[in-house]
Amino acid sequence: MESTDFPQDPAGRGPSSRPGVDGGRRPSRRTVLGLGSLAVAGLVGCTKATTPDQMPTSAAPSATIVKNLEFRFGTPASPATLDPALAADNESFRITRQVFESLVGVDPDTGAPAPGLATAWNVSDDGLTYTFTLRDGVTFHDGTEFNAAAVVFNFKRWANLPDGLGGQPGQAFESVFHHHEVRPADDDAAAPDTKSATASEAADSGTKDQGTTADAGDDLGPSKRVKKVKTVSASYYQTCRAADRRTFVLTLKKPITGLIEALTLPGFGIASPSALRKYKADEAIGDDAGQIVTRFGQHPVGTGPFTYLRGDGESSALAANTDHWRHRTQIGKASFHVLRDPASRLLALRRGTIAAYDMVTVGELRDLVRQGQQVLQRDPFSILYLGVNRANPLLKEASIRRAMAHAIDRQKLIDSYFIAGTKEAKSFVPPSLGVPDGPTYYGYDPAKATELLKDSTYAGESIPFSYPLNVNRAYLPLPEQIYAMLSAQLTAVGFNIEPHPIDWEDGYLDSVTNGRIPGFHLLGWNGGYRDPDNFIGTLFGTTSAEFNYQSPGLRAKIVAARSMPNGDPRATAYQEIGEQLTQDIPALPLAYPISAVAANETVLRYPTSPTLDEPFDRVTLAT
């Protein structure tokens, strides 16, 4: 919940002939350089702002390129863990992308799936068997050989992570294979429930009695308990094997249309089996603000272009892997430095203590322009939403949720706090994926919102509103200011808002996703691969504690769409799913934000990517 944070994302997109949900094209990469001559008004989100496509570019400065340089990068938050299998936040993945690689990579120019640790793959006609040819001559950073047995070790580990480690929201294996979910045993079309199987093997082979909750529809009143039913695993993962040293075979129970794209996620980074054993990767040694701590998460070992040296929560240091199969980088060392507020990142860039930083906000753009610094924008591939948790009894009533939706002036929010070119979100799927919006839309209408509240059962009770402190996300650049505006708009129509600020690193994500303070909340999702299921399925494919939105009918539609072949029928299926979400309002989509990296004159090239797939061996520096 950034990350996918899956979290995660391929580089800018070029043309594609793929029909249906991809909309026939992939978005182009937007890179903005040398903004010294650019009018400031075009950058601060004014109504008549210059759009990114109109922004000028300039050639990189002429300079000598040398090798073994250090690239120092500023980040807005600390990583939660450096074990990619357990991570669900973009700051963790920002580092693990450098250390680990997945079977499938991302083409830096087109954003399409490309060879990674697998050089080729084949899919059976029924969509259930994937055969990967693995790259030869690759070793992990600890000297362990990379081969099919190592891939099998990783997949089996992901499938059998113990309770408390695996099956968590945002983790790659769970979000793609839905391995811990269960469904009614006598209904193949039913959507999965959120109860976890006690063990993956038992869930794969057996059934068990489990209470389920009836779908309240959206507006049929509170959910009620029904008789116990038999449930079985809803997992798509069947098994895997090593056919030989360089051939890995993955077998599914049901097709996943976007699986190859999904395998580009950094959460599928292949780790050294030797290191996983050495550091007892599946044993927790502590808990830090809701994030389980493991020794392997502190000593990551992969095959990537950089090896991990050290880290202390405030900074992390990497060294180039000179044995990497595509080694051509001039970056000998890379380091990440946590700078939690925009002003500190801007000052560090100005002083030269970092060469670049992420999460540029509109407030910094004016200074960046005046200083002639570079601003490199990413194509929008994230969604910011106002979450609604129905564990709060007040929010079970449809008219109250609709009043909330009509109270929000999304365009004013965008004009005030987002980089120009950010668009209002009317659904949970970015337009570049080719899924049309449904007909229902809640426009800004405070009079209508006030009327809906007066006609509801709402009597002015306080409703908690959780928002994070001391963080900037690609989908949420200025959380405190955004909360303040939304809270004021809700208060203006009659809501009684109770603020609940929580520091990001004190467990904000854990608090929200586990529904600890049911009410309103701010969160978002940064897309990790190009398929609508990465957004719709991740956010609403299960009955999550974040929303407590119970609709087995909707989940059944999501399950069906996940396996449909690409084309117009699949796009229509996702449009219908989006329309139901719009009517039910488990959350209100607000914006498709544009995020950006700032860099000084020493950076000749930085590989911006909407999915944040930005390996530092592709950075070019000058001296």
N, C-alpha and C positions, 0 to 999 in steps of 0.2 A: 504494500500500500503505500517505488518509488522510486517497479519492480518491481519490476518488474518491476521509484524509486524503480515490477520486475523490472525487476526489474531490470533497465536494460534497453538497448535499442540499436538497430543497424544504422549505417551511415545514410547520407542523403540519397534520394532515389532518382534513377533515370527512367526512361520509357520502359514500359512493359506491355506485352501483348496479352497478358493474362486477363480473362474476362471476369465478369461477375463482381464479387465483393471487393476486388482490387480496383474497381472503377476504370480499368483499362490503362492505368498509368501509375507510376510511382512519383511522389513529389520530388522536385529538384532540391539540391542542397542550396541553402541561402548562406552566403558568406559575405560579410560586410567588413571591409578593411579601410584603414586610413580615414577616419571620419572627421578629421580636423576641419574640413570645409563644409560639413553638413550642418544645415540649420537645426538648432536645438529643438525647435518646435515640432519637428518631424519625429522626434524620438521619445517624447514624454507622454504619449498617449492622448494628445489633444484630439478633438473631434475631426479636424482636417489634417491629421498626421500623415506624413509620408509613409507609405507601406514599404515593407522590406524589399519587394520586387523593384521599387523605384529608387532604393538607396544606391548611391554610387559605390564603386569598388576601385581600388588602386592596386597596382602591382606591388609585390613585396620588395622591400629595399634591396639594392644590390649589396651583397656582402660575401665574404669568404665562408664556405661551409667547412667546419672541422669536425673531428670525431671525438668521442669520449667526453662529451659535455654533460653537465647536470641540468636537468629540467625540474624546476621547482614550481609546484602547482598548489594554489589555494583552494580549500574546500570549505563548505559551510557547516559541516558536522563530522563527528568521528564515525568510523565504521563500526557496525555492531558486532561483526565477526568476519574473519577471513576464510571461513569454510563456506565455499559457494553453495553447497548443498543445503545449508541451514540458513543462509542469508535471505533477506526479503527487502533490503533497503539499498538505494542507489549508491550511497557512500561506501558500503561494503563492496558492491560490485565494481565501483570505480577502480578499486585496487585489485580485486581478484581477477578482473579482465586482463590485467598485465601479467599475472602469475599463472593462470590456468587457461586452457583452451577446451573448446567443445568439439564434438565430432564434426559439426557443421559450422562454418564461419560465415562472415558477411562480406560481400564484395564492397570495398570502400567507395566505389564510384557509382554503383547501381543500387546498393542496398539489398540485392538478391542473395539468397543462400549460395554459399561458395565453399569449396573444399577447405576443411580445417584439419583436424586430426584424421578425418576420413577424406580420401581423395576422390571417391565415387560412391554412389549408392544406387540401389535398385529396389523398387516397390512391387510387390506381387499384384496381380490383377484384382484380387479381392481387397487390397489395401490393408492386409493384416500382417504381412511379413516384409521387413526391411532388412536388406543385406548391405552392409557397409564394407568397403575395401579400405583398409587402414594405411596410413602413411608409414613407410618403412624408415628405419634408421633414426627414430625419435627416442630420446630418453627423458625421464623425469629429472628434475633438478638434483635429486639425491642419487642419480646414477641408475635407478631402476629402469628396466626396459619397458617402453610403451608397446603393448601388443593387445590382442583381442582378450586375453585373460584379464588384463588390467581394466578394460572397459566393462567386462562382465562383473568384475569385483565391484566397480562403482555402481552399476545399475542395481545389483543385488543389495548393496548397502543402502541405496536410496529407497528401495522398495521395503526394506526391513528395519528402517531406523526405529529405535525404541520410542515408546510414548514419551512425550515431552520434548523430543527432538524433531521427529518427522511429522508430516501431516499438518504443518502449520500454514496459515494463510500467506500467500505470496511466495512460498517455496516453489521452485521450478517443477520438481517432480510431481508434487501434489496438484499444482495448478494445471498441469498438462494431462497427467494420467489419472487424476482424481482417485488415487489409490486407497485412501482411507475412508472414502464415502461408501455408503450402503444404500440399497433401494429395496422396495417391497419385493419379496421373493416371487410372488405370483403376478407381477406386472412388469413385463419387459419394457414397457413404454414409460413407466413412472420415472420421475426424476429422482436423483440421489438425495438422501437425507444427510444430515451433518453428523450423525453419531459415528464415532470412530470404531473401527473393528479393533478388538483387543490385540490381534496379531495379524499381519498381512497374510500369512499362510492360511490361518483359520478362515479369514474372510474370503479368501479365494476359493476355498473348497467347501465351506459349510454354510449353514444358516443359523440364526439365533432369534430368540424372541426379543422384541424391542418395542417399546412404546413409541408411537408416532403421533404427530399433531395434525389435525385436519386443516386443510387450506381454508382460510377465512375468506377466500376470494380477496378482493381488496377491501370491500366495504360491507361485508356480510356480518360484521360484528366480531367480537373477540374469538380467538381460536379456542377449541375445546378438545379435551382428551377423548380419544377413541380407543377401541380395543387393541390389544397388542397384536402385531403382525410379524410374520417371518420376514427377515431381511437378509440379503446377500450382498456381496461386494459389488460396487458400481465401478470398480477399477477397469481401465482400458488396458493395463499392462498384464500380459500373460506370462511371458518368460523371455530369457535371452540366453545365448550360448556363443562359444567361440568355435566356429567351423574349422578354422585353422589359425595360425599365428597372426595372420593379417586379415581375417574375415570375421566380422561380428554380425550376428543375426539377432534381430529384435522382433518379437511376435506380440501382436495385440489381440485383445478379445473382440474389439470393435474398431472400425476405422476412425482415425483422427485426421481430418482433411489437412489441417495446417501443421502436421507433425514435423516435417523437415524444417519449416520456418521456426517452429517452437524450439527445436534442438539448438538453435543459435543462442538461446538464452544463456547468460553467464552462470546461472544456477546449475547448468549441466556441464560445468567445468570438470574435466577428468583429473582426479587426484592420484598421487602415487600410492599404490596399495601398501608399500613398505612403510611410508610415512603415516598412513591411516592406522596401521597396526601399532607402530612405534608410539604414536601420541594418543593411542586409545581414543580415536575420534568420536566414538559413540558413547562416551562417558562424560557426563557433565561434571565440571569442577566448581561451578558457581552459577549465580544468577545476577545479571546486571540490568536493572530496570526492565525486567520482563524478558531479557534476552539471555538465553542459556550460553554459558561460557564453557568452551572445551579447549584442551591443549592443542589439538590440531588447528583450531580456529586462531591460535596464536602463533602457529608454526606451519603456514601453508606451503605445500610442495606440489607444483604442477609441471607442465611442459612449456609454459608461456614464454614470451620474449624477455621477461624480467624475473629474477629470483628475489624472494623476500629476504631482507636483511634484519630489520628490527622495526619496532613501533612501540609507542607509549600512550596511545590514545589521542595525543595532540599532534603527532607527526608519524609518518611511516617512511622508511627508506628501502629502495629497491636497487638492484644492480642488473645491468644488461646480461642476458643469457647468451654468451658468445657462441654457444653450440645450437642455438635455435635454428630450425629448418629454413626460416626466411630471413636469417640475420643479415641486416643491412643498415641497422640504425646507427646514427651518430650519437644517440643518447646513451652515455655510459652509466649514468646514475639518474634515478628519478625519485622525487620525494613529494609527499603530500603534507600540507600544513593546514591545520584546522584554524580557520578565522571565522568566527561565528556571526559577525555582523558585517553588512556591506561596507561600512566606513573603514573597518580594519583591513578588509581585502583590497580596497582601493588604495589605501595608504601604503600597504606592502607592495603593490604593483608599482606605485609611483617611486618608492624608494629602491626598487630593484631587488627586494628580498624574495620575491616570487616573479616568475616570468609570465604567468597567466593564472586566472581563477575563473570559477564557474559561478553561476547564479547572479548575473548582472541584473540589477533592478533599475526601474525608471529613474530613481533618484540619483543614481551614479552616472547615468548616460550623459548628463550635461557636463560633468567634470571630465569624463572620458573623451568627449568631443573636443573640449577646450584644450586638453593635453595632447590631442592627436593620437590617442591610443587606438588599438584595433578592437572592434566588436564583431565577433563571429557568431552569427545566429543559426539556430537549428530550425528545421521545419517543425511545425506543430504536430506532436504525436503524443499528447498527454491530455488528461481531462481533470479539471477541478470541479468538485461537487460539494454541495451542502448536504451532509448526511442526516437522515432521520431514523432514529432508533425507536421502534414501536414497543420496546419493553417499557417505555414511558407511556402509561395509559392514555394520556392526552393525545398522543400522536397516532393512536390507532384510528382516530376519527378522520374520514376522508376530507371533510370540509375544512378541518384545521390545517391539514397538509396543503390543501389547495390555497388556503389563505396565505400560508407561508410562501408558496410559489408566486402568487400574484404580488406579494409585497416586495419582491427583489427586483431592483433595477440593475440588470446584468450589464447593460451597456455603460452605465455610469461607473460601475465597478471596474470594467475593463479600461475605460478611458483614464481612470485615475491611477491604476496600480500595475498595469501591464504594458509590455513593450508593444509599440504600434504594429499592427498586423495581427494581433491576437483577436480571435473571433468568438462571438457568443456561441455557447454550446446549447443545442436543442435536443441532443441525444447523447448517449454514452460512447458512441463510435465516431472517431475522427472522420471527416469527409473524405480523406484520401483513400479510405477503404471501400468507398463506393456503395455504402448502405444509405438509402434515402431516409430522411426524417419522416416520421409519421405525421398525420394531420393534426394531432392535438398539440397545443402550445399554450403555455401560461405566460402571457405577456405581462409587463409591468402595469399593474392596475391597482393602486392603493385603495381606491374606493371599493372595488370589488372585494379586495382582501378584507377590508373592514366589515363589509356586509356579510361575508362568509363567516367571519368570527362571531358576529352578533347572532347569526342564525344557528351557530353550533352550541355545543354544551360547554364551551370554554368560558370560564368565569374569572379569568385573570390570574390563574395559578402560574407560579414561576416555572419556566422550562430551562433546564441547564443547556448551555452552549459551550462545548469544549473547543479550544483552539490552541495551537502550539506556540511556544516562545523559543527565541534564540535559534532559529533555523530558517533557511530559505530552500525551497524545493523547486524543481522545474515547473511544477503545476501550482505552486503556492509561494510566490516570491516575497511577499510582505504579509505574513499571516496576521500580525497584530492589527495593521491598518485595515486589512480586508475584513477581519472580524468586526472591527469598530463600525465600518460602514454597513455591513449586513445586520448587525445588532440594532443600529439606529433605524434602518428601514423596517425591521420587524417591530420594533417598539412603536414606530409611528402609526402602525395600523392596529395596535392594541395588544401585541404580545408583551408578556412580562419575562424578559430575558435575564437569566442568572449566569453570569460569566464564570467559566472554569478554565483559566489559563494553566497549561501544563508544559513545563520545559520539555523540548523534544527528547533530550538525552536523559530525562527522568522518567521516560516510559510513556510518552504521549501516544505513540503508535500502538503499543500494547493496550493502553487504556481504551482507546477507541475501537480497535478491532475486537476486543473482548467485551465491549459493551459495559464497561464499568460505571459510566455515568450516562445513563440513557437519556437522550434528548437530541439536540442538534449538535453537529460537529463539522469541522472543516477537514477534508482530506482529498486525495486525488490519486491518479494512477498514471504512471508513465509507461506507455506501450513498449513491449519488449520484442514483439515480432509482428509481421504483417498478416494478421487474421483477426476478424471480429471477435472470435472466442477469447482472445487475449484480454479484451475489455469486458465483454458481456459475461462470458463464462467465469472469469476470475472474480468479478464483482458480485454476480448474482446467480451463479450456477449452483450454489448451495445456500441453505438457510444459515447465514452467518450471524454471529453475535453482534456484529457491527450494526446491522440494520434490523434484525429480528423480523424480517420480511418473509412470511411463509406463503409460498405459492407453488405447490407441486406441479400445477399445470404449466406455469411459466418454465420451471426447471425442466419439464419434459420437452418443451419446445427447444430449449437450449441444447439438451442432449441430442435431439434429432438434428438440429442445424449443424452441430459439431461434426457430424459424419457425412453431411450432404456434399456432393461434388461441387466444385466452384462453378458459378454461373448465376443467371438471373433468379432461378428459384431459391437459391441459397440467400442471395441478397434480399429477396422478398421475405424470406423466413426471418432474417435478422431485423428487417424493418418492422414486421409484426411484433417481434419480441420487444423492440424499442418502443413501439406504440403502447404496449401493455405497461411497460415501466413508466412511461410518461403519465399514464392514467393512474397508476398505483402510487407513484412518488415515494419509492423507498429512499430516494435521494434526488436532489435537484441539480442537474448539470448546469454549470455556470460558464465555463470558458475552455477553449482550446488554446492554452498559453504558448507563446513563443519564448524559448529560453535562449540564453546567450553566454558565451565565454569572452572575457576580456583578456587581451594579451599585449605585451609591450613590443617594442620594435625588434627585439632579438628573435621573435617567433616568426619564421618565414612560412610555416605551414602547421596547421593544427587540424586533425581529422574530425570535424564536427559531425555529429550523427544524431538524428531524432531519437534513436533508441539508446543513446549514450554509449554506443560501441566505439570507443575512442582509444585504441591502443597507442601507447606512447612511442613505440618503435616507428610509428609513422609521423612523428613530430619532426620538423626540421628547424634547427636553430642557426643563427648567424653570430659571429663575433666581430 
